């Protein structure tokens, strides 16, 4: 307990002094890894003999400092060798390794068992990063990307390098002219209006889903075999319209795709979003979003608003409190996403520039088809 307390209270200056006093490489590594100030770490790193630097690079605190340290090594052979050594330490931190790859200035080959990257969201990527990867990673075409996509039958979707590049290009296009100092209400509206205006609902996907359900029921296979075939078929059917690729690149999505794209695009511009899914008892589910504007949470359903926007030019399910939203969405109560966000406030639509009062329609109690 005493040692732990000492570790918590020791200063960076004391760690630097201890580093300089010891001749043991193992002790130097321990002191080096505990230094919190990146600049102090880099100063010490510059003083380490060239043949010892590879041991310390993985102990640097940020992917950027690791990339800078790798770029500073003497020759490309040493850089590649050191990168391979460091990469093994990042196997459980896909995003950290990816950020290193986006900033190196030498060529590498990623080991086959490290080609799949699991990311919580796409904020870790942009086109410049991907261009650098394509320039310096010899086997970039074999890279695969998994995004935390929330919906149960799309969590195992893998995107190829070309697919993720197309997705990022569309996200950047979607958010390109939104300045960082714009207020949250108008940031949200720009993205929401573009998503609801550019995508159409993929009814063909629903038709194929229904056929897959019928085949499962009428097949001669054993129940377990039929169910496994059904799950594989459903995953294949839903990959694009339920994920990021379908709506952004192909222009068609189902509710999961609409909600996911809005969720990721909002996070890309710094707006908090919650992906929500709920089910009708003994029937299908639906997905939508909760978003935070100026510290208050609201419900938004881009799927149901899409046809309203494209046909009538109005919004019916945008930034509603729970009372209004549940007039139409309350039926999706079975296994609804647990969320701490209670949407109690009425949104003031006058905050949104260019939105006229006749573009907002109060929701009705009647249902709306999926």
DAJO-V513682 format. One record per backbone hydrogen bond with DSSP energy under -0.5 kcal/mol. NH is the residue of the N-H (numbers start at 1). CO is the residue of the C=O. E is the energy in kcal/mol with one decimal. If there is no record, write none. Layout:
{{NH/CO/E} {NH/CO/E}}
This chain:
{{5/1/-2.1} {6/2/-2.2} {7/3/-2.3} {8/4/-1.6} {9/5/-1.5} {10/6/-2.0} {15/11/-2.0} {16/12/-2.5} {17/13/-2.0} {18/14/-2.5} {19/15/-2.4} {20/16/-2.2} {21/17/-1.6} {22/18/-1.6} {28/24/-2.4} {29/25/-2.4} {30/26/-1.7} {31/27/-2.6} {32/28/-2.8} {33/29/-2.3} {34/30/-0.9} {34/31/-0.6} {35/31/-0.7} {35/32/-0.9} {38/36/-0.6} {41/37/-2.0} {42/38/-2.7} {43/39/-2.0} {44/40/-2.1} {45/41/-2.6} {46/42/-2.0} {47/43/-0.7} {47/44/-1.0} {48/44/-0.6} {48/45/-1.2} {52/49/-2.1} {53/49/-0.9} {53/50/-0.7} {55/52/-1.3} {56/52/-0.6} {56/53/-1.4} {57/53/-1.6} {58/54/-0.6} {59/56/-1.7} {60/57/-1.6} {66/62/-2.1} {67/63/-2.7} {68/64/-2.6} {69/65/-2.2} {70/66/-2.6} {71/67/-2.6} {72/68/-1.2} {73/70/-1.3} {79/75/-2.3} {80/76/-2.8} {81/77/-2.3} {82/78/-2.6} {83/79/-2.7} {84/80/-2.3} {85/81/-1.6} {86/82/-2.7} {87/83/-3.2} {88/84/-1.1} {89/85/-0.5} {89/86/-1.3} {90/86/-0.6} {90/87/-1.4} {91/88/-0.9} {93/90/-2.0} {97/93/-2.0} {98/94/-2.3} {99/95/-2.2} {100/96/-1.5} {101/97/-2.3} {102/98/-1.6} {103/100/-1.7} {104/100/-0.8} {108/136/-2.8} {114/111/-2.3} {115/112/-1.0} {117/115/-0.5} {117/144/-2.9} {118/116/-0.5} {119/117/-0.6} {119/146/-3.2} {124/121/-0.7} {125/122/-2.0} {130/126/-2.1} {131/127/-2.5} {132/128/-2.0} {133/129/-2.1} {134/130/-2.5} {135/131/-1.8} {136/132/-1.9} {137/133/-2.7} {138/108/-2.7} {138/136/-0.7} {140/137/-1.5} {142/139/-1.7} {143/140/-1.7} {144/115/-2.6} {145/159/-2.5} {146/117/-3.0} {148/119/-1.9} {149/147/-1.4} {151/149/-3.0} {154/151/-1.8} {155/151/-0.6} {155/152/-0.6} {157/154/-1.4} {159/145/-3.0} {161/143/-0.7} {164/160/-2.7} {165/161/-2.0} {166/162/-1.9} {167/163/-2.3} {168/164/-2.6} {169/165/-2.3} {170/166/-1.9} {171/167/-2.4} {172/168/-2.7} {173/169/-1.9} {174/170/-2.5} {175/171/-1.6} {176/172/-0.7} {176/173/-0.5} {178/175/-1.5} {179/177/-0.8} {182/179/-1.5} {187/183/-2.0} {188/184/-2.8} {189/185/-2.1} {190/186/-2.1} {191/187/-1.9} {192/188/-3.2} {193/189/-2.8} {194/190/-1.4} {195/191/-2.6} {196/192/-2.5} {197/193/-1.2} {198/194/-1.7} {199/195/-1.3} {200/251/-2.2} {202/253/-2.2} {203/201/-1.4} {205/202/-0.6} {206/202/-1.1} {207/203/-2.3} {208/204/-2.3} {209/205/-2.2} {210/206/-2.4} {211/207/-1.9} {212/208/-2.3} {213/209/-2.2} {214/210/-2.1} {215/211/-2.6} {216/212/-1.9} {217/213/-1.6} {218/214/-2.4} {219/215/-1.1} {226/222/-3.1} {227/223/-2.5} {228/224/-2.0} {229/225/-2.3} {230/226/-2.3} {231/227/-2.5} {232/228/-2.2} {233/229/-2.5} {234/230/-2.8} {235/231/-2.3} {236/232/-2.0} {237/233/-2.7} {238/234/-2.5} {239/235/-1.0} {242/238/-2.3} {243/239/-0.6} {243/240/-0.7} {246/240/-1.5} {247/240/-0.5} {247/243/-0.6} {248/244/-1.5} {249/245/-2.6} {250/245/-1.3} {250/246/-0.9} {251/246/-0.8} {252/246/-1.6} {253/200/-1.9} {254/241/-2.2} {257/241/-0.8} {257/254/-0.7} {258/254/-2.2} {259/255/-2.7} {260/256/-2.2} {261/257/-2.7} {262/258/-2.4} {263/259/-2.4} {264/260/-2.7} {265/261/-2.7} {266/262/-2.5} {267/263/-1.8} {268/264/-1.8} {269/265/-0.9} {269/266/-0.9} {270/267/-1.4} {271/266/-2.8} {274/290/-3.2} {276/288/-2.7} {278/286/-2.3} {279/334/-1.8} {280/284/-2.0} {283/280/-2.2} {286/278/-2.5} {288/276/-2.5} {289/300/-2.6} {290/274/-2.2} {291/298/-2.6} {292/272/-2.2} {293/291/-0.6} {293/296/-3.0} {296/293/-1.9} {298/291/-2.4} {299/320/-3.1} {300/289/-2.5} {301/317/-1.9} {302/300/-0.5} {305/301/-1.6} {306/302/-1.3} {307/303/-0.7} {308/304/-0.7} {309/305/-2.9} {310/306/-2.5} {311/307/-2.4} {312/308/-2.1} {313/308/-1.0} {313/309/-0.8} {314/308/-1.2} {315/359/-3.9} {319/299/-0.6} {319/317/-0.6} {320/299/-2.3} {322/343/-3.5} {325/321/-2.7} {326/322/-2.7} {327/324/-1.1} {328/325/-1.4} {329/325/-2.1} {330/326/-1.2} {332/329/-1.7} {333/331/-1.8} {334/279/-2.6} {336/333/-0.9} {337/277/-2.5} {342/340/-0.9} {343/341/-0.6} {344/342/-1.1} {347/319/-0.5} {349/347/-1.0} {351/348/-1.8} {352/349/-1.6} {353/351/-0.6} {355/352/-1.2} {356/354/-0.6} {359/356/-2.0} {360/357/-1.6} {361/315/-2.5} {361/359/-0.5}}
